[in-house]
Amino acid sequence: MPGAENDPVSGLPYLLATSVGRHILWVRNLDHLDLIEAYVKATLRERTLQPTKMTTLARLPAWIKLAANRGDLLKAIKNLRAKAVRTGLA
């Protein structure tokens, strides 16, 4: 998929990647997908008490954090989960 990030170890494109508007949503595995899904679904996103230590979720791109993209992201997550089942990754 053009624009999809590659795995830094293998150099191969991520198998679980899909377009969301002008962006690409990619995940390493189903645990990563679950984490992003929980973040996107959350209506209250609390910050860490140690602002100098960024969590994985704090490093997400701004477009994933925007509530305006929630519906499109949840559709993409659903499609990625189905793709994982079809390809035997689930």
C-alpha positions in Angstrom: 0.0 0.0 0.0 1.6 3.3 -1.0 2.5 5.4 1.9 2.3 2.6 4.4 5.0 2.5 7.0 7.5 -0.4 6.9 8.6 -2.5 9.8 11.9 -1.1 10.9 13.3 -4.6 11.5 12.3 -6.5 8.3 11.8 -3.5 6.1 8.6 -5.0 4.8 5.3 -3.1 4.8 2.9 -3.8 7.6 0.2 -6.3 6.7 -2.4 -4.5 8.7 -2.6 -1.1 7.1 -5.5 0.8 5.5 -6.2 4.3 4.2 -8.2 6.7 6.4 -8.8 9.8 4.3 -5.4 11.2 3.3 -3.6 9.1 6.0 -2.5 5.5 6.5 -3.4 3.7 9.7 -1.0 0.8 10.3 -0.6 -1.5 13.3 2.0 -4.1 14.2 -0.4 -6.7 15.6 -3.8 -7.2 17.2 -2.6 -5.9 20.6 -1.5 -2.7 18.9 -4.9 -2.5 17.1 -6.8 -3.0 20.4 -4.7 -0.2 22.0 -5.5 2.3 19.3 -9.2 1.2 19.2 -9.5 1.8 23.0 -7.8 5.2 22.6 -10.1 6.3 19.7 -13.2 5.1 21.6 -12.3 6.9 24.8 -14.2 10.2 25.4 -11.9 11.2 28.2 -8.1 10.9 27.6 -6.1 11.5 30.7 -2.5 12.7 30.6 0.4 11.1 32.5 1.6 12.8 35.6 5.1 12.8 34.2 5.0 15.0 31.2 8.6 14.3 30.3 7.8 10.6 29.7 5.7 10.2 26.6 3.5 7.1 26.4 2.9 5.2 23.2 -0.5 6.8 22.9 0.9 10.3 23.4 3.1 9.7 20.3 0.2 9.0 18.1 -0.2 11.4 15.1 -2.5 14.3 15.7 -5.0 13.1 13.1 -5.7 10.0 15.1 -6.3 12.1 18.2 -8.9 14.3 16.6 -12.4 13.5 17.6 -13.6 14.5 14.2 -11.9 11.4 12.8 -13.3 9.0 15.3 -16.0 7.5 13.0 -13.6 7.0 10.1 -11.0 5.5 12.4 -13.4 3.1 14.0 -14.5 1.9 10.5 -10.9 1.4 9.5 -10.2 -0.5 12.7 -13.1 -2.8 12.0 -11.8 -3.4 8.5 -8.3 -4.1 9.8 -9.7 -6.6 12.3 -11.6 -8.4 9.6 -8.5 -8.4 7.4 -6.6 -10.0 10.3 -9.2 -12.8 10.5 -9.2 -13.3 6.7 -5.4 -13.5 6.5 -5.0 -15.8 9.5 -3.4 -13.2 11.7 -6.1 -13.4 14.3 
